[in-house]
Amino acid sequence: MEVIITDVTNMSPGQHCVAGFDVARNSMVRLLPNGRNWTTQLINQVGVYKGVVLDVEPQHESHNSSYPHASEDTRIWANNINQYDGCV
C-alpha cells in the first residue's frame, strides 16, 4: 500500500501521529504501526516527513465508522515500513 505522507503531528513527547493519502483507494489514512502512535525512533528510522511516499503493509482491512478519525485508522506492520522507490 503506497501512502503519500501529508501530516506528521507531535502528540506528546516521543509520540507522533502520521497521516497520508492512500494512492490506490484515493482516501486519507492514519497509519498506526502495530496499532499505536509512531515513536520518534521509528519516525527517524524510516525517514518520515511530509511529502515522502511510504510502502506499508496493512495488518487488516480498515473499517468504516461514523467517526472520521476511526474510519481513517489503518493498522500497519511496524517491521514492514519502507520509503517507496517507484513513481506514484
C-alpha positions as CSV (number, residue, x, y, z in Angstrom):
1,M,0.0,0.0,0.0
2,E,1.6,3.3,-1.1
3,V,0.8,6.3,1.1
4,I,1.9,10.0,0.4
5,I,2.5,11.4,3.9
6,T,0.6,14.7,4.4
7,D,0.8,15.3,8.1
8,V,3.2,14.4,11.0
9,T,1.8,15.7,14.3
10,N,3.5,15.7,17.7
11,M,1.1,14.1,20.1
12,S,3.2,14.1,23.2
13,P,7.0,13.8,23.9
14,G,8.2,10.9,21.8
15,Q,4.8,10.2,20.2
16,H,3.6,11.2,16.8
17,C,0.5,10.9,14.6
18,V,1.2,10.2,10.9
19,A,-1.4,10.6,8.2
20,G,-1.4,10.5,4.5
21,F,-3.1,9.8,1.2
22,D,-3.7,6.2,0.2
23,V,-3.0,6.3,-3.6
24,A,-4.9,3.1,-4.5
25,R,-8.0,3.9,-2.5
26,N,-8.0,7.7,-3.1
27,S,-8.6,8.4,0.5
28,M,-6.9,9.6,3.7
29,V,-5.5,7.2,6.3
30,R,-3.9,7.5,9.7
31,L,-1.1,5.0,9.9
32,L,-0.8,3.1,13.2
33,P,2.3,0.9,13.4
34,N,1.2,-2.2,15.3
35,G,-1.9,-0.2,16.3
36,R,0.0,2.5,18.1
37,N,1.2,6.1,17.5
38,W,4.6,6.5,15.9
39,T,7.7,6.9,18.2
40,T,10.4,9.4,17.5
41,Q,12.7,6.5,17.0
42,L,10.5,4.9,14.3
43,I,10.0,8.3,12.6
44,N,13.8,8.7,12.3
45,Q,14.5,5.1,11.4
46,V,12.0,5.1,8.5
47,G,12.7,8.7,7.4
48,V,9.1,10.0,7.8
49,Y,8.3,13.6,6.7
50,K,5.6,15.4,4.8
51,G,5.7,14.5,1.1
52,V,7.6,11.2,1.4
53,V,5.9,8.1,0.0
54,L,5.8,5.1,2.2
55,D,5.2,1.5,1.2
56,V,3.4,-0.2,4.1
57,E,1.6,-3.5,4.8
58,P,-1.8,-3.2,6.5
59,Q,-2.5,-5.7,9.2
60,H,-6.1,-6.0,8.1
61,E,-8.7,-4.0,6.2
62,S,-9.7,-0.6,7.5
63,H,-13.2,-0.4,9.0
64,N,-15.9,2.1,8.3
65,S,-17.1,4.2,11.1
66,S,-19.3,7.3,11.6
67,Y,-16.3,8.9,13.3
68,P,-13.8,10.1,10.6
69,H,-10.8,9.6,12.8
70,A,-11.8,5.9,13.4
71,S,-12.5,5.2,9.8
72,E,-9.1,6.6,8.8
73,D,-7.2,4.4,11.3
74,T,-5.1,1.9,9.5
75,R,-3.0,-0.6,11.5
76,I,0.2,-1.4,9.7
77,W,3.1,-3.8,10.5
78,A,5.9,-1.8,12.1
79,N,8.6,-4.1,10.8
80,N,7.4,-3.6,7.1
81,I,7.5,0.2,6.5
82,N,9.7,1.4,3.7
83,Q,10.2,4.5,1.6
84,Y,8.6,3.9,-1.8
85,D,11.1,3.9,-4.7
86,G,8.7,3.9,-7.6
87,C,6.6,6.6,-9.2
88,V,3.2,7.4,-7.8
